[in-house]
């Protein structure tokens, strides 16, 4: 592999602002300073910060305790109710296959043969005898009881840790539980950073940065995102008759984490440190064989537990989705972002709520894009099947309205249910007659929110191959359920065969892409978002990176992640290489804005562009984004502007650059009244280049405004910040496409480093673009995105495994 020799050894990054105590360079110890607060005794800051984050996202102590309690009750209910259905119900009586004769003087002849629910339930003594006579039932109940007791112990420790975090919020962060929902995570994070200055929680660092906290919360997730980005994890399978398919389920993802991160035989010796033997290249072959044996053992254990896990998956899916399918059959045709899509589309250092919000904004345009593809043959067949099924269903409904005794006919209710299900399914194949076919624009709108897209999708949005690849990221809910049901069967074979063959590559990956950051521990080097080490010259980092092809992140993930993190954390101070990249991007935006359309023109086109993209409930930021996406269509079609003058054709890149530069110039008007922290082109010092859209919102607010009004404006400003990142994503993808199309020679694997100081000193003398102040509408409504239950439960496993040791360490200290 190119550049492999240059990345042979594990590296350590020192924090030059800190002086680590002699002999404690490899220790991450947290000690109390003058106080006896229990959180000062916590050794594992990763779990501590993660619990603080989850405590905020799950709305506090009461909600988390109730969730834990009902999870135990739910498991107990599934086991007991299933046992009851298999052993305590007389189905011959329930289905009227056996006549029941009730005796009683007050009963008529018809009532004596009428079956009641108690008639179908066996007495307790007979039910107990059935259970005791079945050894398999007894074995399964014993296994379920052991697992439930294990979960009970974990829940008790979890509740103790939740109470500790509750006390930390109240005493250290000065946040009361009834006010927790009024604080954003950025505000909580700011208080954590301020608390570190007053009462150091970490010995090695006098101050914590936003990136330090993100690194601790997302340490293992950043590794996983990097491995997906480098196509290291074997999630692509070639299935006969179906071709290449992506298979990643909760069970398979859990096994990946167990093998690599927090299992007893994993690569990490604790939550923050890679085992020393994996940091040396000398014994890589031996370590690869050892990892291969661990993977084989895990696969065999999965194979042994396959029947039990499969039974649980089937029962849980039945109890979870049967009623929903009965009530809303079309819910199976709804789409969701797949687990693979969440990892593929995730930025480095992106928290769960940030990812959920971003994918939530992209849900509607992604659904419209996928629904735009229809099969004419299936549409014709669906219309006729719906007609015949609807005709029969209408007759049955009319008969039941005329005489309800029709419902007593055997299987009549089943027939009505099946016909309703068939009609619902067939209607999903019938296209909307009012739909406008604009696949390229819809895909661009999707890209604006998800930020990542393969290069070959550009210009091929109307092809079925592109839709099929998009379906791997945005799958049907029915496909998700089917994959989870098949997961216990397929997961062992993926572990035993494809994953074992990648043992050596995995060992090399963790050695080559792990760095030790002082005060943080071992992290994935990609999470540093270091342009010099992992930048891609085709993504606007040409001349600023020394990375070879092996070291580069794919799809511009380093560059886009850096932009996203800087926007989300406006007070973060990037390192020099990142600052140079941001300055270079600002200069490029400033130059391209000179050839772009005026911001006033884009804003005047907002209603028409919103209609073109079928976004009926667009807010101010959505209107702005729609203008940028649809402006190239309007100019190419020759439509005149509102001033009746024809405008020259322009690209989405120039339109995005024009708006970005305009926002920067608009912000400079507010520089004297409030601190500017934007990523947009300006001539301010580096301390003032962070992004925040509050200036156009907050200037109209006084100190006496209520906190509720402040939260409303803050939420709307967050929407503008998301629109800002969307504009950056569109702009960077357009520039990347231009570089790819105009490349005259072969791609160089390694690009020499340019003089950073000289680059940072250069500044274009182009004329400042036209300024327009963008004030978000006060009546704008913000959308939300529901948390994925299965994703949260998988994430909590990493935290809960260390709770017992943490409690022990607190007691000893």
BELPECOR-V761406 format. One record per pair of residues at least 6 apart in sequence whose ideal C-beta (glycine too) atoms are under 7 Angstrom apart, sorted by sequence separation. I is the first residue (numbers start at 1). GAP is how many residues later the second one is. D is the distance in whole Angstrom. If there is no record, write none. Layout:
I;GAP;D
I;GAP;D
This chain:
42;6;5
58;6;5
92;6;4
131;6;6
169;6;5
170;6;6
196;6;7
200;6;7
202;6;7
227;6;5
238;6;5
239;6;5
260;6;6
262;6;7
268;6;6
269;6;4
277;6;7
325;6;7
400;6;5
406;6;6
407;6;6
447;6;5
460;6;5
516;6;5
517;6;6
535;6;4
566;6;6
640;6;5
641;6;5
93;7;6
259;7;6
260;7;6
261;7;6
267;7;6
268;7;7
324;7;5
325;7;6
399;7;5
400;7;6
565;7;7
615;7;6
682;7;7
32;8;4
175;8;6
236;8;6
237;8;5
267;8;6
514;8;5
515;8;6
525;8;6
526;8;6
537;8;6
566;8;6
574;8;7
610;8;5
618;8;6
638;8;7
676;8;6
31;9;7
32;9;7
39;9;7
55;9;7
102;9;7
278;9;6
346;9;6
457;9;5
525;9;7
535;9;6
667;9;5
701;9;7
30;10;6
102;10;5
197;10;6
236;10;6
237;10;5
277;10;7
514;10;7
515;10;5
531;10;5
535;10;3
679;10;6
101;11;6
166;11;7
169;11;7
196;11;6
235;11;6
267;11;5
513;11;6
514;11;7
615;11;6
667;11;5
677;11;6
678;11;6
30;12;6
101;12;7
196;12;4
235;12;6
513;12;5
532;12;7
535;12;6
635;12;5
676;12;5
677;12;7
678;12;7
679;12;4
701;12;6
30;13;6
100;13;7
235;13;5
342;13;7
513;13;6
515;13;7
531;13;5
532;13;6
534;13;5
610;13;6
613;13;5
635;13;7
636;13;5
667;13;7
675;13;7
677;13;3
678;13;5
29;14;7
99;14;6
345;14;7
443;14;7
531;14;6
532;14;6
533;14;6
635;14;4
664;14;6
668;14;6
677;14;6
678;14;7
30;15;6
100;15;6
173;15;7
193;15;5
635;15;6
677;15;5
698;15;6
192;16;7
396;16;7
536;16;5
562;16;6
566;16;7
610;16;5
613;16;7
664;16;3
697;16;5
28;17;7
534;17;6
535;17;7
536;17;7
539;17;4
606;17;4
609;17;4
613;17;6
632;17;7
663;17;5
664;17;5
173;18;5
443;18;4
533;18;6
534;18;6
541;18;6
606;18;7
609;18;5
612;18;5
632;18;6
664;18;5
96;19;6
100;19;5
396;19;7
534;19;5
540;19;6
562;19;7
631;19;7
632;19;6
661;19;7
697;19;6
396;20;6
536;20;6
539;20;5
606;20;6
609;20;7
632;20;5
660;20;5
661;20;5
697;20;5
189;21;6
192;21;7
440;21;5
606;21;5
609;21;4
612;21;7
674;21;6
93;22;6
173;22;7
337;22;5
439;22;4
536;22;7
559;22;7
605;22;5
609;22;7
172;23;6
233;23;6
393;23;7
439;23;5
535;23;5
536;23;7
629;23;6
632;23;7
694;23;5
189;24;6
534;24;5
535;24;7
603;24;7
628;24;6
631;24;5
674;24;7
693;24;5
602;25;4
670;25;4
93;26;5
94;26;4
393;26;4
602;26;7
605;26;6
673;26;7
93;27;5
392;27;6
393;27;7
526;27;6
531;27;6
628;27;5
693;27;4
628;28;5
667;28;5
693;28;5
265;29;5
529;29;6
602;29;6
605;29;6
670;29;6
90;30;5
389;30;5
393;30;7
666;30;7
691;30;7
89;31;6
628;31;6
693;31;6
89;32;6
90;32;6
335;32;6
526;32;7
529;32;5
88;33;6
389;33;5
390;33;6
529;33;4
544;33;7
691;33;6
88;34;5
389;34;5
597;34;6
259;35;6
335;35;6
624;35;7
259;36;6
529;36;6
544;36;6
220;37;7
385;37;7
386;37;5
544;37;6
604;38;5
88;39;4
259;39;6
87;40;6
258;40;7
386;40;4
541;40;6
544;40;7
601;40;6
220;41;5
385;41;5
386;41;6
87;43;4
255;43;6
87;44;5
382;44;4
540;44;7
532;45;4
540;45;6
531;46;5
601;46;7
255;47;7
382;47;4
383;47;6
530;47;6
531;47;6
83;48;7
382;48;5
540;48;7
529;49;6
87;50;7
379;50;6
531;50;5
597;50;6
378;51;5
379;51;6
379;52;6
219;53;7
597;53;5
602;53;6
83;54;7
596;54;6
602;56;7
720;56;6
374;57;4
602;57;6
83;58;7
596;58;4
597;58;6
595;59;5
596;59;5
599;59;6
598;60;7
599;60;6
716;60;5
592;61;6
596;61;5
597;61;6
592;62;5
596;62;3
372;63;7
599;63;4
719;63;6
593;64;4
716;64;6
79;65;5
372;65;6
592;65;4
593;65;5
716;66;7
372;67;6
660;67;6
715;67;6
589;68;5
593;68;4
659;68;6
369;70;7
372;70;6
589;71;5
590;71;6
656;71;5
660;71;7
76;72;6
589;72;6
75;73;6
369;73;4
368;74;6
369;74;6
656;74;5
657;74;6
656;75;4
75;76;7
365;77;6
369;77;6
696;77;6
652;78;6
653;78;5
696;78;6
72;79;6
696;79;5
697;79;6
72;80;6
365;80;4
366;80;5
696;80;7
365;81;5
653;81;3
652;82;5
653;82;6
72;83;6
651;83;6
362;84;6
365;84;7
253;86;6
68;87;5
362;87;3
361;88;5
362;88;5
68;90;6
249;90;7
68;91;7
248;91;5
329;91;7
358;91;6
359;91;7
373;91;7
590;91;4
248;92;4
329;92;5
589;92;5
65;94;6
246;94;5
330;94;5
373;94;5
586;94;7
587;94;7
329;95;4
333;95;5
586;95;4
329;96;7
65;97;6
370;97;7
582;97;6
64;98;5
330;98;7
621;98;5
625;98;5
621;99;5
624;99;6
628;99;6
370;100;7
619;100;6
61;101;5
369;101;7
370;101;7
621;101;7
625;101;6
61;102;7
621;102;3
625;102;7
628;102;7
452;103;5
665;103;6
370;104;6
665;104;6
61;105;4
235;105;6
345;105;5
666;105;6
345;106;7
665;106;4
666;106;6
55;107;7
345;107;5
570;107;4
579;107;6
582;107;7
662;107;6
666;107;5
344;108;7
366;108;5
661;108;4
662;108;7
666;108;6
451;109;6
662;109;6
51;110;6
55;110;5
662;110;5
658;111;6
663;111;6
567;112;6
52;113;6
566;113;6
51;114;5
55;114;7
228;115;4
61;116;6
228;116;6
563;116;7
60;117;5
225;118;6
224;119;6
571;119;6
60;120;5
570;120;4
59;121;7
225;121;5
570;121;6
59;122;6
570;122;5
225;123;6
56;124;7
566;124;6
567;124;5
39;125;7
566;125;7
38;126;6
222;126;6
222;127;7
345;128;7
39;129;5
56;129;6
344;129;6
218;131;6
53;132;7
56;132;5
340;132;7
341;132;3
39;133;7
218;133;7
340;133;7
341;133;6
217;134;7
338;134;7
37;135;7
214;135;4
338;135;6
337;136;7
337;137;6
338;137;5
211;138;7
335;139;5
336;139;7
335;140;7
335;141;6
336;141;5
335;142;7
338;142;7
589;142;7
333;143;6
334;143;5
336;144;6
332;145;6
331;146;7
332;146;4
624;150;7
567;154;6
621;155;7
45;156;7
620;156;4
45;157;6
567;157;6
620;157;5
567;158;5
321;160;6
620;160;5
40;161;7
564;161;6
619;161;4
563;162;7
619;162;6
619;163;7
35;164;7
49;164;6
53;164;6
317;164;6
143;165;7
563;165;5
33;166;6
33;167;6
49;167;5
50;167;5
317;167;7
49;168;5
185;168;7
317;168;6
445;168;6
560;169;6
603;169;7
46;170;5
30;171;5
45;171;6
313;171;6
314;171;6
441;171;7
599;171;6
30;172;6
31;172;6
313;172;5
441;172;6
560;172;7
594;172;6
598;172;5
600;172;6
30;173;7
46;173;6
559;173;7
591;173;6
594;173;7
599;173;4
29;174;5
438;174;7
590;174;6
313;175;6
584;175;7
591;175;6
594;175;7
556;176;6
580;176;5
590;176;6
593;176;4
448;177;6
583;177;6
587;177;5
310;178;4
348;178;6
349;178;6
436;178;7
309;179;4
310;179;7
348;179;5
577;179;7
580;179;6
349;180;7
556;180;6
576;180;6
580;180;5
348;181;6
448;181;7
21;182;7
306;182;5
306;183;6
20;184;5
445;184;6
444;185;5
18;186;6
306;186;6
18;187;5
18;188;6
441;188;6
302;189;6
303;189;4
441;189;6
15;190;7
302;190;4
441;192;7
540;192;6
299;193;5
302;193;6
539;193;7
540;195;6
299;196;4
298;197;6
299;197;4
539;197;5
538;198;6
295;200;6
296;200;6
549;200;5
538;201;5
548;201;5
538;202;6
548;202;5
295;204;5
296;204;6
546;204;7
295;205;5
546;205;7
545;206;6
546;207;5
292;208;5
295;208;7
444;208;7
543;208;7
348;209;7
542;209;6
544;210;6
292;211;4
543;211;4
291;212;5
349;212;6
347;213;6
348;213;4
347;214;4
350;214;7
354;214;6
537;214;5
288;215;4
291;215;6
288;216;4
291;216;6
349;216;5
347;217;5
288;219;5
284;220;7
287;220;5
532;221;7
284;223;5
47;224;7
284;224;7
46;225;5
46;226;6
246;226;5
44;227;5
278;229;7
281;230;6
278;232;6
279;232;6
82;233;6
278;233;6
249;234;5
250;234;7
249;235;5
252;235;6
247;236;7
251;236;4
255;236;6
274;236;6
78;237;6
251;237;6
78;238;7
249;238;4
252;239;5
251;240;5
255;240;6
274;240;5
78;241;6
252;242;6
247;243;6
267;243;6
28;244;6
368;246;6
273;248;6
274;248;4
272;249;3
273;249;5
272;250;6
234;260;6
234;264;3
234;265;5
234;268;6
10;269;3
232;270;7
9;272;6
8;273;5
232;273;6
232;274;7
232;277;6
449;277;6
448;278;4
451;278;4
458;279;6
453;280;7
448;281;6
227;282;7
447;282;7
448;282;5
447;283;7
455;285;6
447;286;6
226;287;7
57;295;7
57;296;6
53;298;7
226;298;5
226;300;4
222;301;7
223;301;5
222;302;5
216;304;7
219;304;6
222;304;7
215;305;5
222;305;4
212;307;7
212;308;6
215;308;5
215;312;6
204;314;6
205;314;4
204;315;4
202;317;6
229;324;6
230;324;7
229;325;5
229;328;5
210;359;4
211;361;6
361;361;7
210;362;5
209;363;6
358;364;7
361;422;7
360;423;6
360;424;7
360;425;3
359;426;7
357;428;6
356;429;5
356;431;7
28;493;6
20;498;6
18;500;6
10;501;6
18;501;6
13;502;5
12;503;7
13;503;7
15;503;4
10;504;6
11;504;5
12;504;4
13;504;5
14;504;5
15;504;6
7;505;4
13;505;7
182;525;6
182;529;6
184;530;7
271;531;6
262;536;6
262;539;6
250;540;5
254;540;6
253;541;6
257;541;7
6;542;7
254;543;7
7;544;6
250;544;6
3;545;2
2;546;5
3;546;7
4;546;6
2;547;5
3;547;4
2;548;5
3;548;5
1;549;5
220;578;6
158;642;6
161;642;6
158;645;6
154;646;5
157;646;4
157;647;6
160;647;7
157;650;6
3;746;7
2;747;4
3;747;6
51;748;6
50;749;5
47;752;5
47;755;5
44;758;6
47;759;6
44;762;6
42;764;6
43;766;5
42;768;7
41;769;5
38;772;6
41;772;4
